Amino acid sequence: MTPFHIALAQINPVVGDLSGNAKLIGEAAAVAHRAGAKLLVTPELALTGYPPEDLLLRPAFIEAAADTLDQLRIALAAFPGLAVVVGHPLKTPQGLHNAASVLRDGKCIASYAKHELPNNEVFDEVRYFIPGNAPCVFDIDGCAIGVIICEDAWHAGPAVQAKAAGAQVLISLNASPYHLHKENLRLEVLRKVIGATGLPLIYVNAVGGQDELVFDGGSFALDANGLVATAMPQFESGIGLVAIGQDGQPELGVIAPSASMESQAYSALVLGVRDYVQKNGFPGVIIGLSGGVDSALVLAIAVDALGAEQVRAVMMQSPYTAEISWVDARALAGNLGVQYDEIPIGSAVDALEGALASQFAGLALDTTEENIQARVRGTLLMALSNKTGRLVLTTGNKSEMAVGYCTLYGDMAGGFAVIKDIPKTLVYKLCAYRNTLAPVIPERILTRAPSAELRPDQTDQDSLPPYALLDAIVEGYMEQNQSIASLIGRGFDEASVRKITRLIKLNEYKRRQAPPGVRITTRAFGRDWRYPITSRFLA
């Protein structure tokens, strides 16, 4: 075969922006053509963005996607000799497929329908698509290229079928969302496919944020021994090139270095915030700054995602706010260069408590009065949001969301929950990581005992187990589906296990009303946690 180059289009589509996504593909094709590539591979459903969810149930959307694909086919004829593999929905008399078509010189020379439709975690493709069952192999300069799509690569069958049809190189189109350690899992899975086929594999992944999901890119090429020949950076758009030699193997190219877990998680959060804000057209964000570690992390992420000029921080002191809290909040805002305002809430809280005084007569103080403070803050932030059009970013972490250590219509009020999938123990690690880039978070924020500051001398640990214990139990029960008995059997304190799992169940009604936020673990509260609010199952 003649040596040639494959271009990897690690692009950031926007769901539903058919013309914009077609433009991205066209721009990638222009780069690939100038570089002399013979083949350009785009991500899964690149034309529509992923996941389009119930847009796929609208006939008008499917028709518009088909029309846009046809227009793209004609436009790509401007790059003679370049084959472009485009992911798109394909309507047939049998039903709708998650498909890929090979466009070259104004023609569609081949199409493939995804065989394996994921229906777990954040995926529900069975709701929309029917599976294909035929291989797709096409020729590039004497090399037979076999096509598979995302989940197909997690099963040997589609790749083995492509090899049986004559494929010499496999290409995989993907919209694979990120979670911690995902890049290692991908390599492990794809090396099994290579072991089953003996074929090199080119893996192209989308990049960008889509609601709760973040796609990390990290596209790569593996040779027939499973060795990495090329690897693109994570969390960045770009066009990569893979040289296919005369033997059909990818030649050694540029390999982006692997990033630490903290770097990956932080980059995912930054990208998730940037795309949610910008793709939805918000002019900026507002954050309630408390002087604590959670809001400090959210503020740093927001500045790194959007720039200081688009970020506003508001400190809302109550009589229980410690002096060190507003001192540290001022220092943090100054270090990051954001607009910073202080709004005391004492008079507003007094007014509400006064209005309720006759209703509460004879009743002891409890969390009701604490929640009034949180709800005053939420009301002020939402008022500022209404007036300016800026999006309120909430600051609750996964540990708090798990056990309901948050106030409905208070600190939960907002439009995007940046760290809702970040356990408290990881919050501290990410703050420490951010300070290695530049020391913007005051050290005292990281060392003082965390507190909601809603009553005198309050700390989180008055109500919750130590965060290391809490996070380990939440991970085991919620992310790994371990039973109460198995957690106790692992040596966790029985009283803590029963308390935490009970609180997880009791607070499902709160989480149903929480804003969306970035998913970075294998299971986040949201689209891949679908527990009934009304339930009596206790194990």
C-alpha positions in Angstrom: 0.0 0.0 0.0 1.0 3.6 -0.5 1.9 5.5 2.8 -0.7 8.2 3.7 -1.8 10.4 6.5 -5.0 10.2 8.6 -6.1 13.5 10.2 -7.9 13.4 13.6 -10.6 16.1 14.0 -10.7 16.6 17.8 -13.4 19.2 17.6 -16.0 20.7 20.0 -19.5 20.5 18.4 -22.5 22.2 19.9 -25.6 20.0 20.2 -28.2 21.1 17.7 -26.0 23.6 15.9 -26.0 21.7 12.6 -24.6 24.5 10.4 -22.0 25.4 13.0 -20.9 21.8 13.4 -20.7 21.4 9.6 -18.5 24.5 9.5 -16.2 23.0 12.1 -15.9 19.8 10.0 -15.3 21.9 6.9 -12.5 23.9 8.6 -10.9 20.6 9.8 -11.1 19.3 6.3 -9.3 22.4 5.0 -6.5 21.9 7.5 -6.3 18.2 6.7 -6.2 18.8 3.0 -3.4 21.4 3.3 -1.4 18.9 5.4 -1.8 16.3 2.6 -4.0 13.9 4.5 -6.0 11.4 2.6 -8.5 10.7 5.4 -10.2 12.9 8.0 -12.0 11.2 10.9 -14.5 13.2 13.0 -16.1 12.2 16.4 -19.3 10.3 16.9 -22.4 12.3 15.8 -20.2 15.2 15.0 -22.8 16.8 12.8 -25.4 17.0 15.6 -23.3 17.1 18.7 -23.5 14.4 21.4 -25.8 13.6 23.0 -28.7 15.1 21.1 -31.1 13.3 23.4 -34.8 13.9 22.6 -34.0 16.1 19.6 -33.6 12.8 18.0 -37.4 12.2 18.5 -38.2 15.3 16.4 -38.7 14.5 12.7 -37.7 18.1 11.8 -34.3 17.7 13.5 -33.6 14.4 11.6 -34.6 16.0 8.3 -32.5 19.1 9.0 -29.5 16.8 9.9 -29.9 14.9 6.6 -30.1 18.2 4.6 -27.0 19.5 6.4 -25.1 16.3 5.7 -26.0 16.6 2.0 -24.8 20.2 1.9 -21.6 19.1 3.6 -21.1 16.4 1.1 -21.1 19.0 -1.7 -19.0 21.5 0.2 -16.3 18.9 0.9 -15.8 18.3 -2.8 -13.6 21.5 -2.6 -10.9 19.1 -1.1 -10.3 16.6 -3.9 -8.9 13.2 -2.8 -9.7 13.8 0.9 -12.2 11.3 2.4 -14.0 12.6 5.4 -15.8 10.3 7.9 -18.7 12.2 9.5 -20.8 11.0 12.4 -24.5 11.7 12.0 -28.0 10.2 12.6 -29.3 8.1 9.7 -33.0 7.5 9.1 -33.8 4.2 7.3 -37.1 2.4 6.8 -36.2 0.1 9.7 -35.5 3.0 12.1 -32.9 5.5 13.2 -29.2 4.6 13.3 -26.2 6.2 15.0 -24.1 6.3 11.8 -21.0 7.4 10.1 -20.7 8.2 6.4 -17.5 8.5 4.3 -17.7 11.5 2.0 -15.2 11.9 -0.8 -15.1 14.1 -4.0 -18.8 15.0 -3.6 -20.0 11.5 -3.1 -21.0 9.2 -0.1 -18.8 6.2 -0.8 -19.7 4.2 2.3 -21.9 4.3 5.5 -21.8 2.4 8.8 -24.4 2.0 11.5 -23.2 1.5 15.1 -23.7 -2.1 16.3 -23.5 -1.7 20.1 -25.8 0.8 21.7 -24.9 1.7 25.3 -27.8 1.9 27.7 -26.0 2.4 31.1 -24.4 5.2 33.1 -25.1 8.4 31.2 -26.1 6.6 28.0 -29.5 5.8 26.7 -29.0 5.2 23.0 -31.5 2.3 23.0 -34.2 5.0 23.5 -33.3 6.6 20.1 -31.5 4.2 17.8 -31.7 0.7 16.4 -28.4 -1.2 16.0 -26.7 -2.0 12.7 -25.3 -5.4 11.9 -23.1 -4.9 8.8 -19.4 -4.0 8.6 -18.1 -1.0 6.7 -14.7 -1.1 4.9 -13.4 1.4 2.3 -10.2 2.0 0.5 -7.6 4.7 1.0 -4.6 4.3 -1.3 -4.7 0.6 -1.2 -5.4 0.3 2.5 -8.7 -1.1 3.7 -10.2 1.0 6.5 -12.8 -0.5 8.8 -15.2 1.8 10.7 -16.5 1.3 14.3 -18.3 3.8 16.6 -17.5 4.3 20.3 -19.3 1.5 22.2 -18.4 -0.9 19.3 -14.8 -0.7 20.5 -15.8 -2.1 24.0 -17.0 -5.3 22.3 -14.8 -7.5 20.1 -17.6 -8.4 17.6 -17.7 -5.3 15.4 -14.0 -5.1 15.0 -13.6 -8.8 14.3 -16.4 -8.4 11.7 -14.6 -5.5 10.1 -11.4 -7.6 9.9 -13.3 -10.4 8.3 -14.5 -8.0 5.7 -10.9 -7.1 4.8 -10.0 -4.2 7.1 -6.3 -3.6 7.6 -6.7 -0.5 9.9 -9.6 0.3 12.3 -10.9 3.8 12.9 -13.2 4.5 15.9 -15.4 7.6 16.1 -16.2 8.5 19.7 -18.1 10.9 21.9 -16.7 9.4 25.1 -17.3 11.5 28.2 -14.6 12.0 30.8 -14.4 10.5 34.2 -11.4 10.1 36.5 -8.9 7.6 35.1 -10.9 7.2 31.9 -7.9 7.5 29.6 -6.3 4.4 31.2 -9.5 2.4 30.9 -9.8 3.3 27.2 -6.3 2.0 26.5 -7.0 -1.2 28.4 -10.2 -1.8 26.5 -8.9 -1.0 23.0 -5.8 -3.1 23.5 -8.2 -6.1 24.0 -9.8 -5.2 20.6 -6.3 -5.1 19.0 -5.5 -8.4 20.6 -8.7 -9.9 19.0 -8.0 -8.5 15.6 -4.3 -7.9 15.2 -5.2 -4.5 13.6 -3.9 -1.0 14.4 -6.6 1.3 15.7 -7.1 5.1 15.3 -9.3 6.6 18.1 -10.9 10.0 17.6 -12.8 11.6 20.5 -14.8 14.8 20.8 -13.8 17.6 23.2 -16.0 20.1 25.1 -18.7 20.4 27.6 -22.3 19.5 27.0 -24.6 20.1 30.0 -23.3 17.7 32.7 -20.8 15.9 30.4 -17.3 16.8 29.5 -15.6 15.2 26.5 -11.8 15.2 27.0 -10.5 14.5 23.5 -7.2 12.7 24.0 -7.4 11.1 20.6 -4.7 8.6 19.8 -3.4 5.9 17.5 -2.3 2.4 18.6 -0.2 0.1 16.5 -1.0 -3.6 16.1 1.0 -4.4 19.3 -1.2 -1.9 21.2 1.6 0.6 21.6 0.7 4.3 21.5 2.0 5.9 18.3 0.3 9.3 18.5 -1.6 10.9 21.3 -3.3 14.3 21.3 -3.7 16.5 24.4 -6.8 16.2 26.5 -9.3 19.1 26.9 -8.1 20.9 23.8 -9.5 21.2 20.3 -7.1 20.5 17.5 -6.2 18.5 14.4 -3.8 15.6 14.8 -1.9 13.7 12.1 -1.1 10.0 12.0 1.2 8.7 9.3 0.3 5.2 8.1 3.4 3.4 6.7 3.8 1.0 3.9 3.1 -1.9 6.3 -0.2 -0.4 7.3 1.0 0.5 10.8 0.9 4.0 12.3 4.3 5.5 12.6 5.6 7.1 15.8 4.4 10.7 16.0 3.7 13.3 18.6 2.6 11.9 22.0 1.2 14.4 24.4 2.3 13.8 28.0 -0.1 12.4 30.5 -1.5 14.8 33.1 -2.0 14.1 36.8 -5.4 13.2 38.1 -5.7 16.6 39.7 -4.8 18.4 36.5 -7.3 16.4 34.5 -10.1 17.0 37.0 -9.4 20.7 37.2 -9.2 21.0 33.4 -12.5 19.1 33.1 -14.2 21.5 35.4 -12.8 24.6 33.6 -13.9 23.3 30.2 -17.3 22.3 31.6 -17.9 25.8 33.0 -16.6 27.6 29.9 -18.7 25.7 27.5 -21.9 25.8 29.6 -21.6 29.6 30.0 -20.5 30.4 26.4 -22.6 27.9 24.5 -25.7 29.1 26.4 -24.8 32.8 25.8 -24.4 34.0 29.4 -22.4 37.3 29.6 -20.7 36.1 32.8 -21.1 34.5 36.2 -21.8 35.4 39.8 -20.5 33.5 42.8 -21.4 33.8 46.5 -18.0 33.9 48.2 -17.9 32.7 51.8 -14.2 32.7 52.6 -14.4 28.9 52.6 -12.7 26.3 50.4 -15.6 25.3 48.2 -16.4 28.8 46.9 -12.6 29.5 46.6 -12.3 26.6 44.2 -15.4 27.6 42.2 -14.1 31.1 41.9 -10.7 30.0 40.6 -12.3 27.6 38.1 -14.6 30.4 36.8 -11.7 32.8 36.3 -9.6 30.2 34.5 -12.6 29.3 32.4 -13.9 32.8 31.5 -11.4 35.4 32.5 -11.7 37.7 35.5 -13.7 40.3 33.7 -16.7 37.9 33.3 -16.7 36.8 37.0 -18.3 38.7 39.9 -17.9 37.6 43.6 -20.3 38.6 46.3 -19.6 38.2 50.0 -22.8 38.3 52.1 -21.8 38.6 55.8 -24.1 37.6 58.6 -23.5 38.2 62.4 -22.0 34.7 62.4 -19.4 35.4 59.6 -16.0 35.3 61.1 -13.6 38.2 60.4 -11.1 35.8 58.8 -13.8 34.8 56.3 -14.3 38.2 54.8 -10.6 39.0 55.1 -9.7 35.8 53.2 -12.6 36.4 50.7 -11.2 39.9 49.9 -7.7 38.5 49.5 -8.9 35.7 47.2 -10.9 38.1 45.0 -8.0 40.5 44.8 -5.6 37.7 43.8 -7.9 36.6 41.0 -8.7 40.2 39.9 -12.5 39.8 39.9 -15.2 42.3 40.8 -15.9 42.0 44.5 -18.9 43.3 46.5 -20.0 42.9 50.1 -23.7 42.9 51.0 -24.5 42.4 54.7 -27.6 40.3 55.2 -28.3 41.0 58.9 -31.2 43.4 58.3 -32.8 41.1 55.7 -32.6 38.2 58.0 -34.1 40.3 60.9 -37.0 41.3 58.7 -37.9 37.8 57.7 -37.5 36.5 61.3 -39.7 39.4 62.4 -42.4 38.6 59.9 -42.4 35.0 61.2 -42.1 35.8 64.9 -45.7 35.3 65.8 -45.7 32.0 63.8 -42.6 30.7 65.6 -43.7 31.9 69.1 -42.8 29.3 71.7 -40.7 27.2 69.3 -37.0 26.6 69.9 -34.3 27.9 67.5 -33.2 25.2 65.0 -32.0 24.8 61.4 -35.0 26.9 60.2 -33.3 30.1 61.3 -30.0 28.9 59.7 -31.8 28.2 56.5 -33.3 31.7 56.4 -29.8 33.1 56.2 -28.9 30.8 53.3 -32.1 31.6 51.5 -31.5 35.4 51.9 -28.1 34.9 50.2 -29.7 32.8 47.5 -32.4 35.5 46.9 -29.7 38.2 46.6 -27.6 36.2 44.2 -30.6 35.4 42.0 -31.7 39.1 42.0 -28.2 40.1 40.8 -28.5 37.4 38.2 -31.8 38.7 37.0 -30.5 42.2 36.8 -27.3 41.5 35.0 -28.1 38.3 33.0 -25.1 36.6 34.6 -25.4 33.0 35.7 -25.1 32.1 39.4 -22.6 29.3 40.0 -23.4 27.3 43.1 -20.6 26.0 45.4 -21.9 22.8 47.0 -19.6 19.7 46.7 -20.6 16.0 46.2 -20.1 15.2 49.9 -22.7 17.9 50.9 -25.1 17.0 48.1 -25.0 13.3 49.1 -26.1 13.9 52.6 -28.2 17.0 52.1 -25.8 19.4 53.9 -27.2 22.2 51.7 -30.2 24.5 51.7 -32.9 24.1 49.1 -33.5 27.6 47.6 -30.5 28.8 49.5 -27.0 27.8 48.7 -28.5 25.4 46.1 -30.0 28.3 44.2 -28.3 29.0 40.9 -27.9 27.8 37.4 -24.8 25.6 37.3 -23.3 23.5 40.1 -19.6 23.4 39.3 -18.3 21.0 41.9 -21.4 18.9 42.6 -19.4 15.8 41.6 -16.3 16.7 43.6 -16.0 15.1 47.0 -14.7 17.4 49.7 -11.4 15.5 50.0 -10.8 16.2 46.3 -11.8 19.8 46.7 -8.8 20.3 48.9 -6.5 18.5 46.4 -7.8 20.7 43.5 -7.2 23.9 45.5 -3.7 22.7 46.3 -3.2 21.9 42.6 -4.4 25.3 41.5 -2.0 27.0 43.9 0.9 25.2 42.1 0.0 27.1 39.0 -0.2 30.4 41.0 -0.7 30.8 44.7 -4.1 32.6 44.5 -6.1 30.7 47.3 -5.0 32.0 50.8 -3.4 29.2 52.8 -5.8 29.8 55.7 -8.8 28.8 53.6 -7.2 25.4 53.1 -6.2 24.9 56.8 -9.1 26.2 58.8 -12.0 23.9 59.8 -14.8 24.1 57.3 -18.0 25.8 58.5 -21.4 27.0 57.1 -21.2 29.9 59.6 -24.9 29.9 60.3 -24.7 29.7 64.1 -22.0 30.5 66.6 -18.8 28.4 66.5 -20.3 26.1 63.9 -18.1 23.5 62.0 -19.2 21.0 59.4 -18.0 18.2 61.7 -20.6 19.1 64.2 -23.2 17.4 61.9 -21.1 15.2 59.6 -18.5 12.4 60.0 -14.9 13.3 59.0 -14.9 14.0 55.3 -12.4 11.2 54.6 -14.8 8.7 56.1 -17.9 10.3 54.5 -16.4 10.4 51.0 -15.2 6.7 51.2 -18.7 5.6 52.2 -20.4 7.7 49.6 -18.0 6.3 46.9 -18.7 2.7 48.0 -22.4 3.0 48.3 -23.3 5.5 45.6 -20.6 5.0 42.9 -19.8 1.3 43.4 -23.3 0.1 44.5 -22.0 -1.7 47.6 -24.5 -2.7 50.2 -24.7 -1.5 53.7 -23.6 -4.9 54.9 -20.6 -5.0 52.6 -19.5 -1.5 53.7 -19.7 -2.6 57.3 -17.8 -5.8 56.4 -15.0 -3.7 54.9 -14.5 -2.2 58.4 -16.4 1.1 58.2 -18.1 2.2 61.4 -21.6 0.8 61.4 -23.3 3.8 62.9 -21.6 6.1 60.3 -22.5 3.8 57.4 -26.2 3.7 58.4 -26.3 7.4 59.1 -24.7 8.4 55.7 -26.7 5.9 53.6 -29.9 7.1 55.3 -29.1 10.7 54.6 -28.3 9.9 50.9 -31.8 8.4 50.5 -33.6 11.1 52.5 -32.1 13.9 50.4 -32.9 12.7 47.0 -35.8 15.2 46.8 -33.2 18.0 47.2 -30.9 16.7 44.5 -33.8 16.5 42.0 -34.1 20.2 42.3 -30.4 21.0 42.1 -28.9 22.6 39.0 -26.8 20.6 36.6 -23.1 20.4 37.0 -19.9 18.8 35.7 -19.6 15.0 36.0 -16.1 13.7 36.6 -16.6 10.5 38.6 -17.9 7.2 37.3 -21.3 8.0 38.8 -22.6 11.5 39.5 -25.8 12.6 41.1 -27.9 13.5 38.1 -28.2 11.7 34.8 -26.6 8.4 35.9 -28.2 8.3 39.4 -31.9 7.8 39.0 -33.2 6.7 42.4 -36.8 7.0 43.4 -37.7 9.7 46.0 -40.4 7.5 47.4 -38.8 4.2 48.4 -38.6 2.0 51.5 -35.7 -0.2 50.4 -33.0 0.3 53.0 -30.1 -2.1 52.2 
